[in-house]
Amino acid sequence: MRTMSACGARGALRRGLRCRLAVGLVALVSAVSCTTPARPAPALAGAPASAQSPSPSLPTLHHVGLNSVDPERAIAWYLALWPSARRTEVAGVPSVQAEMLLMFHRIARQAPGAWRHDLHRPEEQSPFWHIGAFVNTTTLLERLAGTEVAPLPLWISPTDTVGTWRSGLAPYAGTLTAAQLATAAAAPPRDGGFAYVVAPDGVLFELTGGPGTREALAHVHFLHEQPLCAANWYVAHLGFALPPVRDSSGVEHARAPHEPCAVPNGEAGWPSLERVGTIRQPAATVRYGNGSMGWYPRQCTGTRCGGERRLVRSRGQVLDHVAFGIRDFDARYATLVRDGVTILERPHRLGTTRAFMLEDPDGLAIELVEIP
């Protein structure tokens, strides 16, 4: 199947394939600064309508932590990509404040988990898949002009050898399995879609959205062994919420825990960063106070990556941890300890507040920060 991307886009893609960035670790932090007042994080594009207004009872996205061999270089890149952001400092850590706060912890040598162009994935994959932004990708090439980077190739079928640079340029609509591709109707290029670039230190960065998307540098995406079980765990232990369900009259009701939650993976689909396609089912979503986040299954299953490759712990990886603000700090800590949840760091000072770090069942490091 041949790609229907324009010649100009194809040329930009080929130039992008020649683009290589130094790899290491970066640190991201959220929309709530411990030392500097931050702009409130907007509702995330694509979140359920009921999740658009912050709920005081739910945790709120606080920060994402990355590791970087050169924080100033990383900061310059993000500011070029997102001109409305600004440089700041949080608890002594150089940071970029946008719709979420990015904190860059300096390290001496490159951390694992950086993007590998030859593998089309990191060599070691943790549950922290990528960060990103919501933006109209139709004009993405113009936005990337000053960043010295071009989009990664997206493969549009199992036999594709050319690739395209955003999903809206695939010659069919949606994400399709190999069987569906065989009978897919041709579709002209569409506005928007998803695209990926490699940020400094080898961070995989997704840009997604169309003409009506409200711009926000506030996107996080994860992988889990059993996404539906992970969603149940986040609700039970961390106070997140499952998206509501609607009855036949359109009224929303609370969703019951996923049961069963351990279900087989679906078939891979395209467009995809991986030539073998992306496994997108089962997928799960949980809501927090100022947005939502989703999970796909672990991608290196069976023979897809030359053999089974389990998820590694995110602590110490390029994408190190994600943090959420909570108000029931002491009670939450006591409950997690009582329930046997793995605690990585006991309560400690973080700027003018307190924080502790735990680990979810698949090894994702999560910092909980006290919100007065």
C-alpha positions as a Markdown table, in Angstrom:
| # | Residue | x | y | z |
|---|---|---|---|---|
| 1 | Met | 0.0 | 0.0 | 0.0 |
| 2 | Arg | 1.5 | 3.3 | -1.0 |
| 3 | Thr | 1.3 | 6.4 | 1.1 |
| 4 | Met | -0.8 | 9.4 | -0.1 |
| 5 | Ser | 1.3 | 12.1 | 1.6 |
| 6 | Ala | 2.4 | 15.1 | -0.4 |
| 7 | Cys | 5.8 | 15.2 | -1.9 |
| 8 | Gly | 6.8 | 18.1 | 0.4 |
| 9 | Ala | 5.8 | 16.2 | 3.5 |
| 10 | Arg | 7.7 | 13.1 | 2.2 |
| 11 | Gly | 10.8 | 15.2 | 1.7 |
| 12 | Ala | 10.4 | 16.6 | 5.2 |
| 13 | Leu | 10.1 | 13.1 | 6.5 |
| 14 | Arg | 13.3 | 11.9 | 4.8 |
| 15 | Arg | 15.1 | 14.9 | 6.2 |
| 16 | Gly | 13.7 | 14.1 | 9.6 |
| 17 | Leu | 15.0 | 10.5 | 9.3 |
| 18 | Arg | 18.5 | 11.9 | 9.0 |
| 19 | Cys | 18.0 | 14.0 | 12.1 |
| 20 | Arg | 19.6 | 12.6 | 15.2 |
| 21 | Leu | 19.5 | 14.1 | 18.7 |
| 22 | Ala | 21.8 | 13.3 | 21.6 |
| 23 | Val | 20.1 | 11.1 | 24.1 |
| 24 | Gly | 20.1 | 11.2 | 27.9 |
| 25 | Leu | 17.4 | 11.9 | 30.6 |
| 26 | Val | 14.9 | 14.7 | 31.1 |
| 27 | Ala | 12.6 | 15.7 | 33.9 |
| 28 | Leu | 9.1 | 17.1 | 33.5 |
| 29 | Val | 7.0 | 18.7 | 36.2 |
| 30 | Ser | 3.3 | 19.7 | 36.2 |
| 31 | Ala | 1.0 | 22.5 | 36.1 |
| 32 | Val | 1.4 | 23.3 | 39.9 |
| 33 | Ser | 4.8 | 24.6 | 40.9 |
| 34 | Cys | 6.1 | 24.1 | 44.5 |
| 35 | Thr | 7.9 | 27.4 | 44.4 |
| 36 | Thr | 6.4 | 29.4 | 41.5 |
| 37 | Pro | 2.7 | 30.0 | 40.9 |
| 38 | Ala | 1.8 | 28.2 | 37.7 |
| 39 | Arg | -1.0 | 28.6 | 35.2 |
| 40 | Pro | -3.8 | 26.1 | 35.9 |
| 41 | Ala | -3.6 | 23.1 | 33.7 |
| 42 | Pro | -6.4 | 23.2 | 31.1 |
| 43 | Ala | -8.7 | 20.3 | 30.5 |
| 44 | Leu | -7.0 | 18.0 | 28.1 |
| 45 | Ala | -8.2 | 17.7 | 24.6 |
| 46 | Gly | -10.1 | 14.5 | 24.1 |
| 47 | Ala | -11.0 | 14.2 | 27.7 |
| 48 | Pro | -14.7 | 13.4 | 28.6 |
| 49 | Ala | -16.9 | 16.4 | 28.9 |
| 50 | Ser | -17.5 | 15.6 | 32.5 |
| 51 | Ala | -13.7 | 15.8 | 33.1 |
| 52 | Gln | -13.4 | 19.3 | 31.8 |
| 53 | Ser | -13.9 | 21.0 | 35.2 |
| 54 | Pro | -11.4 | 20.2 | 37.9 |
| 55 | Ser | -12.9 | 18.1 | 40.8 |
| 56 | Pro | -11.5 | 18.9 | 44.2 |
| 57 | Ser | -11.9 | 15.3 | 45.3 |
| 58 | Leu | -9.6 | 13.9 | 42.6 |
| 59 | Pro | -5.8 | 14.1 | 42.4 |
| 60 | Thr | -4.5 | 16.7 | 39.9 |
| 61 | Leu | -1.6 | 16.5 | 37.5 |
| 62 | His | 1.3 | 18.1 | 39.3 |
| 63 | His | 4.4 | 17.4 | 37.3 |
| 64 | Val | 6.4 | 14.9 | 35.2 |
| 65 | Gly | 10.0 | 14.3 | 36.1 |
| 66 | Leu | 12.7 | 13.7 | 33.5 |
| 67 | Asn | 16.4 | 13.4 | 33.6 |
| 68 | Ser | 18.7 | 15.4 | 31.3 |
| 69 | Val | 22.4 | 15.5 | 30.6 |
| 70 | Asp | 22.0 | 19.1 | 29.5 |
| 71 | Pro | 18.9 | 20.8 | 31.0 |
| 72 | Glu | 19.6 | 24.2 | 29.4 |
| 73 | Arg | 19.7 | 22.6 | 25.9 |
| 74 | Ala | 16.5 | 20.7 | 26.6 |
| 75 | Ile | 14.8 | 23.8 | 28.0 |
| 76 | Ala | 15.8 | 25.8 | 24.9 |
| 77 | Trp | 14.3 | 23.1 | 22.6 |
| 78 | Tyr | 10.9 | 23.1 | 24.5 |
| 79 | Leu | 10.7 | 26.9 | 24.5 |
| 80 | Ala | 11.3 | 26.9 | 20.7 |
| 81 | Leu | 8.6 | 24.3 | 20.2 |
| 82 | Trp | 6.2 | 26.0 | 22.6 |
| 83 | Pro | 6.8 | 29.8 | 22.6 |
| 84 | Ser | 4.1 | 30.5 | 25.2 |
| 85 | Ala | 6.0 | 28.5 | 27.8 |
| 86 | Arg | 8.6 | 30.1 | 30.1 |
| 87 | Arg | 11.7 | 29.0 | 31.9 |
| 88 | Thr | 11.4 | 28.8 | 35.7 |
| 89 | Glu | 12.8 | 26.9 | 38.7 |
| 90 | Val | 11.0 | 24.5 | 41.0 |
| 91 | Ala | 12.6 | 23.4 | 44.3 |
| 92 | Gly | 16.0 | 24.3 | 42.8 |
| 93 | Val | 15.4 | 22.3 | 39.6 |
| 94 | Pro | 15.5 | 24.1 | 36.2 |
| 95 | Ser | 12.0 | 23.8 | 34.6 |
| 96 | Val | 9.7 | 24.8 | 31.7 |
| 97 | Gln | 6.3 | 26.1 | 32.7 |
| 98 | Ala | 3.6 | 25.6 | 30.2 |
| 99 | Glu | 0.2 | 24.0 | 30.6 |
| 100 | Met | 2.1 | 21.4 | 32.6 |
| 101 | Leu | 5.5 | 22.0 | 34.2 |
| 102 | Leu | 8.6 | 20.2 | 32.9 |
| 103 | Met | 11.4 | 19.7 | 35.4 |
| 104 | Phe | 14.8 | 18.7 | 34.2 |
| 105 | His | 17.0 | 16.9 | 36.7 |
| 106 | Arg | 20.7 | 16.9 | 35.6 |
| 107 | Ile | 22.5 | 13.6 | 35.3 |
| 108 | Ala | 26.1 | 12.8 | 34.3 |
| 109 | Arg | 25.4 | 10.2 | 31.6 |
| 110 | Gln | 22.6 | 9.2 | 29.3 |
| 111 | Ala | 19.8 | 7.3 | 31.0 |
| 112 | Pro | 18.1 | 4.2 | 29.5 |
| 113 | Gly | 14.8 | 4.5 | 27.8 |
| 114 | Ala | 15.9 | 7.0 | 25.1 |
| 115 | Trp | 14.4 | 6.6 | 21.6 |
| 116 | Arg | 16.4 | 4.3 | 19.2 |
| 117 | His | 16.0 | 5.2 | 15.5 |
| 118 | Asp | 17.3 | 1.8 | 14.5 |
| 119 | Leu | 14.8 | -0.1 | 16.6 |
| 120 | His | 11.9 | 2.4 | 16.2 |
| 121 | Arg | 11.5 | 2.2 | 20.0 |
| 122 | Pro | 13.6 | 2.5 | 23.2 |
| 123 | Glu | 15.8 | -0.5 | 23.9 |
| 124 | Glu | 14.3 | -0.6 | 27.4 |
| 125 | Gln | 10.6 | 0.4 | 27.6 |
| 126 | Ser | 9.1 | 1.4 | 30.9 |
| 127 | Pro | 5.4 | 2.1 | 31.6 |
| 128 | Phe | 6.1 | 5.8 | 30.8 |
| 129 | Trp | 5.7 | 5.7 | 27.1 |
| 130 | His | 5.8 | 9.4 | 26.0 |
| 131 | Ile | 4.9 | 13.0 | 26.8 |
| 132 | Gly | 3.4 | 15.5 | 24.3 |
| 133 | Ala | 1.1 | 18.3 | 23.4 |
| 134 | Phe | -2.3 | 18.9 | 22.0 |
| 135 | Val | -2.1 | 21.0 | 18.8 |
| 136 | Asn | -3.4 | 21.1 | 15.2 |
| 137 | Thr | -0.8 | 18.9 | 13.5 |
| 138 | Thr | -1.9 | 20.1 | 10.0 |
| 139 | Thr | 0.6 | 22.9 | 10.3 |
| 140 | Leu | 3.1 | 21.1 | 12.4 |
| 141 | Leu | 6.0 | 21.3 | 10.0 |
| 142 | Glu | 5.9 | 25.1 | 10.3 |
| 143 | Arg | 5.9 | 24.9 | 14.1 |
| 144 | Leu | 9.0 | 22.6 | 14.0 |
| 145 | Ala | 11.0 | 24.8 | 11.7 |
| 146 | Gly | 13.1 | 26.3 | 14.5 |
| 147 | Thr | 13.6 | 23.1 | 16.5 |
| 148 | Glu | 16.1 | 21.3 | 14.2 |
| 149 | Val | 13.9 | 18.2 | 14.2 |
| 150 | Ala | 11.3 | 16.6 | 11.9 |
| 151 | Pro | 8.6 | 14.0 | 12.6 |
| 152 | Leu | 9.4 | 10.4 | 12.9 |
| 153 | Pro | 8.0 | 8.0 | 10.2 |
| 154 | Leu | 4.6 | 6.5 | 10.8 |
| 155 | Trp | 4.2 | 3.2 | 8.9 |
| 156 | Ile | 0.8 | 2.8 | 7.3 |
| 157 | Ser | 0.7 | -1.0 | 6.7 |
| 158 | Pro | 2.8 | -4.1 | 7.5 |
| 159 | Thr | 4.5 | -3.8 | 4.1 |
| 160 | Asp | 5.1 | 0.0 | 4.0 |
| 161 | Thr | 8.7 | 1.0 | 3.4 |
| 162 | Val | 8.1 | 4.8 | 2.9 |
| 163 | Gly | 6.0 | 6.0 | 5.8 |
| 164 | Thr | 4.2 | 9.3 | 6.3 |
| 165 | Trp | 4.7 | 11.9 | 9.0 |
| 166 | Arg | 1.2 | 12.4 | 10.5 |
| 167 | Ser | -1.7 | 10.0 | 10.7 |
| 168 | Gly | -4.0 | 12.3 | 8.8 |
| 169 | Leu | -2.0 | 11.6 | 5.7 |
| 170 | Ala | -2.6 | 7.9 | 5.7 |
| 171 | Pro | -4.6 | 6.8 | 2.6 |
| 172 | Tyr | -7.4 | 5.5 | 4.9 |
| 173 | Ala | -9.3 | 6.8 | 7.9 |
| 174 | Gly | -8.8 | 5.6 | 11.4 |
| 175 | Thr | -6.4 | 3.0 | 12.8 |
| 176 | Leu | -6.8 | -0.3 | 11.0 |
| 177 | Thr | -5.7 | -3.9 | 11.6 |
| 178 | Ala | -4.0 | -5.9 | 8.8 |
| 179 | Ala | -7.3 | -7.6 | 7.9 |
| 180 | Gln | -9.1 | -4.2 | 7.8 |
| 181 | Leu | -6.4 | -2.7 | 5.6 |
| 182 | Ala | -7.1 | -5.3 | 2.9 |
| 183 | Thr | -10.6 | -3.9 | 2.4 |
| 184 | Ala | -10.2 | -0.3 | 3.5 |
| 185 | Ala | -11.8 | 2.4 | 1.4 |
| 186 | Ala | -9.3 | 5.0 | 0.1 |
| 187 | Ala | -9.5 | 8.4 | 1.8 |
| 188 | Pro | -8.0 | 11.7 | 0.9 |
| 189 | Pro | -5.6 | 13.5 | 3.2 |
| 190 | Arg | -7.3 | 14.9 | 6.3 |
| 191 | Asp | -6.4 | 17.7 | 8.7 |
| 192 | Gly | -4.9 | 16.8 | 12.0 |
| 193 | Gly | -4.0 | 13.4 | 13.5 |
| 194 | Phe | -1.0 | 12.3 | 15.5 |
| 195 | Ala | 2.7 | 12.7 | 14.9 |
| 196 | Tyr | 5.9 | 12.1 | 16.9 |
| 197 | Val | 9.2 | 13.8 | 17.3 |
| 198 | Val | 12.3 | 13.0 | 19.4 |
| 199 | Ala | 13.0 | 15.7 | 22.0 |
| 200 | Pro | 16.4 | 16.3 | 23.6 |
| 201 | Asp | 17.8 | 13.4 | 25.6 |
| 202 | Gly | 15.8 | 10.9 | 23.4 |
| 203 | Val | 12.4 | 11.7 | 24.8 |
| 204 | Leu | 9.5 | 10.5 | 22.6 |
| 205 | Phe | 7.2 | 13.4 | 22.1 |
| 206 | Glu | 3.7 | 13.1 | 20.6 |
| 207 | Leu | 1.7 | 16.0 | 19.0 |
| 208 | Thr | -1.9 | 15.2 | 18.4 |
| 209 | Gly | -5.1 | 17.1 | 17.4 |
| 210 | Gly | -6.8 | 18.9 | 14.6 |
| 211 | Pro | -8.1 | 22.4 | 13.7 |
| 212 | Gly | -10.4 | 22.6 | 16.7 |
| 213 | Thr | -7.9 | 21.4 | 19.3 |
| 214 | Arg | -7.2 | 23.8 | 22.2 |
| 215 | Glu | -3.4 | 23.9 | 22.4 |
| 216 | Ala | -1.9 | 22.5 | 25.6 |
| 217 | Leu | 1.5 | 21.1 | 26.4 |
| 218 | Ala | -0.1 | 18.6 | 28.8 |
| 219 | His | -0.1 | 15.1 | 27.4 |
| 220 | Val | 1.1 | 11.9 | 29.1 |
| 221 | His | 0.7 | 8.4 | 27.8 |
| 222 | Phe | 1.5 | 5.0 | 29.4 |
| 223 | Leu | 1.9 | 1.3 | 28.8 |
| 224 | His | 0.7 | -1.4 | 31.2 |
| 225 | Glu | 0.7 | -5.2 | 31.3 |
| 226 | Gln | -3.1 | -5.2 | 31.8 |
| 227 | Pro | -4.5 | -1.7 | 31.2 |
| 228 | Leu | -8.0 | -2.4 | 32.6 |
| 229 | Cys | -6.5 | -3.9 | 35.8 |
| 230 | Ala | -4.2 | -0.9 | 36.1 |
| 231 | Ala | -7.2 | 1.5 | 35.8 |
| 232 | Asn | -8.9 | -0.4 | 38.6 |
| 233 | Trp | -5.8 | -0.1 | 40.7 |
| 234 | Tyr | -5.5 | 3.7 | 40.2 |
| 235 | Val | -9.1 | 4.1 | 41.3 |
| 236 | Ala | -8.8 | 1.9 | 44.3 |
| 237 | His | -5.5 | 3.1 | 45.6 |
| 238 | Leu | -4.9 | 6.6 | 44.4 |
| 239 | Gly | -8.4 | 8.0 | 44.2 |
| 240 | Phe | -8.7 | 8.4 | 40.4 |
| 241 | Ala | -12.0 | 7.9 | 38.6 |
| 242 | Leu | -13.1 | 5.8 | 35.6 |
| 243 | Pro | -14.9 | 7.7 | 32.8 |
| 244 | Pro | -18.6 | 7.7 | 33.3 |
| 245 | Val | -21.0 | 5.7 | 31.2 |
| 246 | Arg | -24.2 | 7.1 | 29.5 |
| 247 | Asp | -27.5 | 5.4 | 29.6 |
| 248 | Ser | -30.0 | 5.4 | 26.7 |
| 249 | Ser | -31.3 | 8.9 | 27.7 |
| 250 | Gly | -27.8 | 10.4 | 27.8 |
| 251 | Val | -27.5 | 10.6 | 31.5 |
| 252 | Glu | -24.0 | 9.8 | 32.9 |
| 253 | His | -23.5 | 7.2 | 35.6 |
| 254 | Ala | -20.4 | 6.0 | 37.5 |
| 255 | Arg | -18.6 | 3.2 | 35.8 |
| 256 | Ala | -18.1 | 0.0 | 37.7 |
| 257 | Pro | -14.6 | -1.5 | 38.0 |
| 258 | His | -13.5 | -3.4 | 34.9 |
| 259 | Glu | -14.4 | -7.1 | 35.4 |
| 260 | Pro | -12.8 | -9.1 | 34.1 |
| 261 | Cys | -9.8 | -6.8 | 33.8 |
| 262 | Ala | -7.2 | -9.3 | 32.6 |
| 263 | Val | -8.2 | -9.8 | 28.9 |
| 264 | Pro | -6.2 | -10.8 | 25.8 |
| 265 | Asn | -4.6 | -8.2 | 23.6 |
| 266 | Gly | -6.2 | -7.1 | 20.4 |
| 267 | Glu | -4.6 | -7.1 | 17.0 |
| 268 | Ala | -2.0 | -4.5 | 16.1 |
| 269 | Gly | -3.1 | -1.6 | 14.0 |
| 270 | Trp | -1.7 | 1.1 | 11.7 |
| 271 | Pro | -0.6 | 4.0 | 11.3 |
| 272 | Ser | 2.1 | 3.1 | 13.8 |
| 273 | Leu | 5.5 | 4.1 | 15.0 |
| 274 | Glu | 6.4 | 0.4 | 14.9 |
| 275 | Arg | 6.6 | -1.5 | 11.6 |
| 276 | Val | 4.7 | -4.3 | 13.3 |
| 277 | Gly | 1.9 | -2.0 | 14.2 |
| 278 | Thr | 0.7 | -0.7 | 17.6 |
| 279 | Ile | -1.4 | -2.8 | 20.0 |
| 280 | Arg | -4.2 | -0.5 | 21.0 |
| 281 | Gln | -6.6 | -2.9 | 22.8 |
| 282 | Pro | -7.4 | -3.3 | 25.5 |
| 283 | Ala | -7.2 | 0.5 | 26.2 |
| 284 | Ala | -8.1 | 2.1 | 29.5 |
| 285 | Thr | -8.6 | 5.7 | 30.7 |
| 286 | Val | -8.8 | 7.3 | 34.1 |
| 287 | Arg | -9.7 | 10.8 | 35.1 |
| 288 | Tyr | -7.9 | 13.1 | 37.4 |
| 289 | Gly | -9.0 | 16.5 | 38.6 |
| 290 | Asn | -7.7 | 18.5 | 35.6 |
| 291 | Gly | -7.7 | 16.0 | 32.8 |
| 292 | Ser | -7.4 | 12.3 | 31.9 |
| 293 | Met | -4.8 | 9.8 | 30.9 |
| 294 | Gly | -4.8 | 6.6 | 28.9 |
| 295 | Trp | -3.0 | 3.3 | 28.6 |
| 296 | Tyr | -2.2 | 0.8 | 25.9 |
| 297 | Pro | -0.8 | -2.7 | 26.5 |
| 298 | Arg | 2.9 | -3.5 | 26.6 |
| 299 | Gln | 4.1 | -3.5 | 22.9 |
| 300 | Cys | 7.0 | -6.0 | 23.1 |
| 301 | Thr | 5.0 | -9.2 | 23.3 |
| 302 | Gly | 5.5 | -12.5 | 21.6 |
| 303 | Thr | 8.1 | -12.0 | 18.7 |
| 304 | Arg | 7.3 | -8.4 | 18.1 |
| 305 | Cys | 10.6 | -7.1 | 19.5 |
| 306 | Gly | 12.6 | -10.3 | 18.9 |
| 307 | Gly | 11.1 | -11.9 | 22.0 |
| 308 | Glu | 9.2 | -11.0 | 25.2 |
| 309 | Arg | 10.5 | -7.8 | 26.7 |
| 310 | Arg | 8.9 | -7.0 | 30.1 |
| 311 | Leu | 8.4 | -3.4 | 31.1 |
| 312 | Val | 11.2 | -2.0 | 33.2 |
| 313 | Arg | 10.9 | 0.4 | 36.1 |
| 314 | Ser | 10.6 | 4.0 | 35.1 |
| 315 | Arg | 12.8 | 5.4 | 38.0 |
| 316 | Gly | 16.1 | 6.4 | 36.4 |
| 317 | Gln | 14.8 | 6.3 | 32.9 |
| 318 | Val | 14.6 | 9.3 | 30.5 |
| 319 | Leu | 11.0 | 9.7 | 31.5 |
| 320 | Asp | 11.4 | 9.2 | 35.3 |
| 321 | His | 8.1 | 9.8 | 37.0 |
| 322 | Val | 4.8 | 11.5 | 36.9 |
| 323 | Ala | 3.4 | 13.4 | 39.9 |
| 324 | Phe | -0.1 | 14.3 | 41.1 |
| 325 | Gly | -1.2 | 16.8 | 43.8 |
| 326 | Ile | -3.4 | 15.5 | 46.6 |
| 327 | Arg | -5.0 | 17.1 | 49.7 |
| 328 | Asp | -5.3 | 14.0 | 52.0 |
| 329 | Phe | -1.5 | 13.6 | 52.2 |
| 330 | Asp | -1.0 | 11.9 | 55.5 |
| 331 | Ala | -4.1 | 9.7 | 55.3 |
| 332 | Arg | -3.2 | 8.7 | 51.7 |
| 333 | Tyr | 0.3 | 7.8 | 52.7 |
| 334 | Ala | -0.8 | 5.7 | 55.7 |
| 335 | Thr | -3.4 | 3.9 | 53.6 |
| 336 | Leu | -0.9 | 3.0 | 50.9 |
| 337 | Val | 1.6 | 1.7 | 53.4 |
| 338 | Arg | -1.2 | -0.4 | 55.1 |
| 339 | Asp | -2.2 | -1.8 | 51.7 |
| 340 | Gly | 1.4 | -2.9 | 50.9 |
| 341 | Val | 2.0 | -0.5 | 48.0 |
| 342 | Thr | 5.7 | -0.1 | 47.2 |
| 343 | Ile | 7.0 | 3.2 | 48.6 |
| 344 | Leu | 10.1 | 4.5 | 46.8 |
| 345 | Glu | 10.6 | 7.6 | 48.8 |
| 346 | Arg | 9.1 | 8.4 | 52.2 |
| 347 | Pro | 7.5 | 11.8 | 52.9 |
| 348 | His | 10.1 | 14.6 | 52.4 |
| 349 | Arg | 10.2 | 18.3 | 51.7 |
| 350 | Leu | 9.7 | 19.5 | 48.1 |
| 351 | Gly | 10.2 | 23.2 | 47.9 |
| 352 | Thr | 7.5 | 24.7 | 50.2 |
| 353 | Thr | 5.4 | 21.5 | 50.5 |
| 354 | Arg | 5.8 | 17.7 | 51.0 |
| 355 | Ala | 5.9 | 14.7 | 48.7 |
| 356 | Phe | 6.5 | 11.0 | 48.7 |
| 357 | Met | 7.0 | 8.6 | 45.8 |
| 358 | Leu | 5.4 | 5.2 | 45.2 |
| 359 | Glu | 5.4 | 2.6 | 42.4 |
| 360 | Asp | 2.4 | 1.2 | 40.6 |
| 361 | Pro | 2.2 | -2.6 | 39.9 |
| 362 | Asp | 4.0 | -2.2 | 36.5 |
| 363 | Gly | 6.9 | -0.1 | 37.8 |
| 364 | Leu | 5.7 | 3.4 | 37.0 |
| 365 | Ala | 7.1 | 5.8 | 39.6 |
| 366 | Ile | 4.4 | 8.2 | 40.9 |
| 367 | Glu | 5.1 | 11.1 | 43.2 |
| 368 | Leu | 2.3 | 12.5 | 45.3 |
| 369 | Val | 2.6 | 16.1 | 46.3 |
| 370 | Glu | 0.7 | 17.7 | 49.1 |
| 371 | Ile | -1.6 | 20.6 | 48.0 |
| 372 | Pro | -2.5 | 22.8 | 50.9 |
